[in-house]
Amino acid sequence: MTDEQKAREAAARQRFFAIGLFRLSGVFILMFGFLIMLQKFDFVSGDKAKIMGAIIATVGMFQTIIVPRLLARAWRTPPGP
């Protein structure tokens, strides 16, 4: 393996790890939003909890589904000549 191939492989590993980390954190944000909607925390209650939880869950859903796809598209290897 040449140094260039090793560098590309290391970059690919880092990108794969980053995409997985974004998905995992998105799932945690989504779960946190659902817990807020279920009023499991004392800092918010009533209709405010449902609205706040829905907003946070939407952000988590976006981060779980859309962001990894955008990153994968941005980091895609261009086709060879």
C-alpha positions in Angstrom: 0.0 0.0 0.0 1.2 3.4 -0.8 1.1 6.4 1.5 -1.7 7.9 -0.6 -3.8 4.7 -0.2 -3.2 4.6 3.5 -4.3 8.3 3.8 -7.5 7.6 1.8 -8.3 4.6 4.0 -7.7 6.6 7.2 -10.0 9.4 5.9 -12.6 6.8 4.9 -12.6 5.3 8.4 -12.9 8.8 10.0 -15.8 9.7 7.8 -17.5 6.4 8.5 -17.1 7.0 12.2 -18.5 10.5 11.9 -21.5 9.4 10.0 -22.2 6.7 12.6 -21.8 9.2 15.4 -24.3 11.6 13.8 -26.8 8.8 13.5 -26.3 7.7 17.1 -26.6 11.2 18.5 -29.7 11.8 16.3 -31.3 8.8 17.9 -30.5 10.1 21.4 -32.0 13.5 20.5 -35.1 11.8 19.1 -35.5 9.7 22.3 -35.0 12.8 24.4 -37.7 14.6 22.4 -40.1 11.7 23.0 -39.4 11.7 26.7 -40.2 15.4 26.9 -43.5 14.8 25.0 -44.3 12.1 27.6 -43.6 14.7 30.3 -41.0 12.6 32.0 -39.1 15.7 33.1 -40.1 18.4 35.6 -38.7 21.4 33.8 -41.6 21.5 31.2 -45.2 20.3 31.4 -48.5 20.5 29.7 -48.9 21.7 26.1 -45.4 23.3 26.2 -43.9 19.8 26.7 -45.7 18.4 23.7 -44.6 21.3 21.5 -41.0 21.4 22.8 -40.7 17.6 22.5 -42.0 17.6 19.0 -39.5 20.2 17.9 -36.6 18.3 19.5 -37.8 15.0 18.1 -38.0 16.5 14.6 -34.4 17.8 14.9 -33.3 14.3 16.0 -35.2 12.7 13.1 -33.5 15.1 10.7 -30.1 14.4 12.2 -30.7 10.6 12.1 -32.0 10.4 8.5 -30.9 13.5 6.5 -27.5 14.6 7.8 -25.7 11.2 7.2 -27.0 11.1 3.7 -25.8 14.7 3.1 -22.4 13.9 4.5 -22.1 10.7 2.5 -22.9 12.6 -0.7 -20.4 15.3 0.1 -17.7 12.8 0.9 -18.4 10.5 -2.0 -15.3 9.5 -4.0 -15.6 11.0 -7.5 -15.7 8.5 -10.4 -12.4 7.7 -11.9 -11.4 8.7 -15.4 
